[in-house]
Amino acid sequence: MGLLLDWVTWWNTRHQPSVLNGKTPLQAWQADATPLTDVSAGQLATFALEDDGRTYTISTSGVRWRRRDYLAPWPGPRRVPGSSGLIM
C-alpha cells in the first residue's frame, strides 16, 4: 500500500504531464475555479457504477467479468453502502 500512496503523491505533486502545460495535477486542480457540488454517499456510489445494461451476479466466486473472477479478500458478509443487501 505504501508504494501506491508514494506513487499517488508523486503523480499529484511532482509529475507534470504535457497536457497541463508544466503544472502538476494538484496545481491544475487548485487553479481550476469550477465550483464543486457535494453529493450524498448514495449518489456517489451510483456515480461510481457503470451500467452497460447487463446483469452481473456477485457469488462466492466474486464478480465474473471477461471470463475472470474478481473477489475481494473479505472475511465474511458486508453491507453494501446505500442498500439493505449483503454481499458474501
C-alpha positions as CSV (number, residue, x, y, z in Angstrom):
1,M,0.0,0.0,0.0
2,G,2.9,2.3,0.8
3,L,4.2,2.1,-2.8
4,L,0.8,3.0,-4.2
5,L,0.5,6.0,-1.9
6,D,4.0,7.1,-2.8
7,W,3.1,6.9,-6.5
8,V,-0.1,8.9,-6.0
9,T,1.8,11.6,-4.1
10,W,4.4,11.7,-6.9
11,W,1.8,11.8,-9.6
12,N,-0.2,14.6,-8.0
13,T,2.6,16.8,-6.7
14,R,5.7,16.3,-8.9
15,H,4.6,14.8,-12.2
16,Q,4.0,17.5,-14.9
17,P,2.1,16.0,-17.8
18,S,2.5,18.0,-21.1
19,V,-1.3,18.4,-21.3
20,L,-1.2,20.5,-18.1
21,N,1.4,22.9,-19.5
22,G,4.1,22.4,-16.9
23,K,1.7,22.2,-13.9
24,T,1.3,19.2,-11.6
25,P,-2.2,17.7,-11.3
26,L,-2.5,19.3,-7.9
27,Q,-1.6,22.7,-9.2
28,A,-4.1,22.4,-12.1
29,W,-6.8,21.3,-9.6
30,Q,-6.1,24.3,-7.3
31,A,-6.1,26.7,-10.3
32,D,-9.5,25.5,-11.6
33,A,-12.3,27.8,-10.4
34,T,-15.1,25.3,-11.4
35,P,-17.5,25.2,-8.4
36,L,-17.8,21.8,-6.7
37,T,-21.1,20.2,-5.6
38,D,-21.4,18.0,-2.6
39,V,-23.2,14.7,-3.2
40,S,-24.7,12.2,-0.8
41,A,-23.0,8.9,-0.2
42,G,-25.8,7.2,-2.1
43,Q,-25.3,9.4,-5.1
44,L,-21.6,8.9,-5.0
45,A,-22.0,5.1,-5.0
46,T,-24.3,5.4,-8.0
47,F,-21.9,7.6,-9.9
48,A,-19.1,5.1,-9.4
49,L,-21.1,2.3,-11.1
50,E,-21.0,2.0,-14.8
51,D,-24.1,0.4,-16.3
52,D,-23.7,-1.5,-19.6
53,G,-27.3,-2.8,-19.4
54,R,-26.2,-6.4,-18.4
55,T,-26.9,-8.1,-15.1
56,Y,-23.9,-9.1,-13.1
57,T,-24.2,-11.6,-10.2
58,I,-22.0,-11.5,-7.1
59,S,-21.4,-15.1,-6.0
60,T,-18.9,-17.0,-3.8
61,S,-16.5,-16.7,-6.7
62,G,-16.8,-12.9,-6.8
63,V,-17.8,-11.0,-9.8
64,R,-17.2,-12.5,-13.3
65,W,-16.1,-10.1,-16.0
66,R,-14.5,-11.1,-19.3
67,R,-14.1,-14.7,-18.2
68,R,-12.2,-13.7,-15.0
69,D,-13.5,-13.8,-11.4
70,Y,-12.8,-10.8,-9.1
71,L,-13.0,-11.5,-5.4
72,A,-12.1,-9.1,-2.6
73,P,-10.3,-10.6,0.4
74,W,-13.2,-10.1,2.7
75,P,-13.6,-12.4,5.7
76,G,-17.3,-12.5,5.5
77,P,-20.6,-10.8,4.6
78,R,-20.5,-7.0,4.2
79,R,-23.3,-4.4,3.9
80,V,-23.5,-2.6,0.6
81,P,-23.4,1.1,1.2
82,G,-26.8,2.7,0.5
83,S,-28.5,-0.7,0.3
84,S,-30.1,-3.2,2.7
85,G,-28.4,-6.1,0.9
86,L,-25.4,-8.1,1.9
87,I,-22.5,-9.3,-0.2
88,M,-20.8,-12.5,0.8
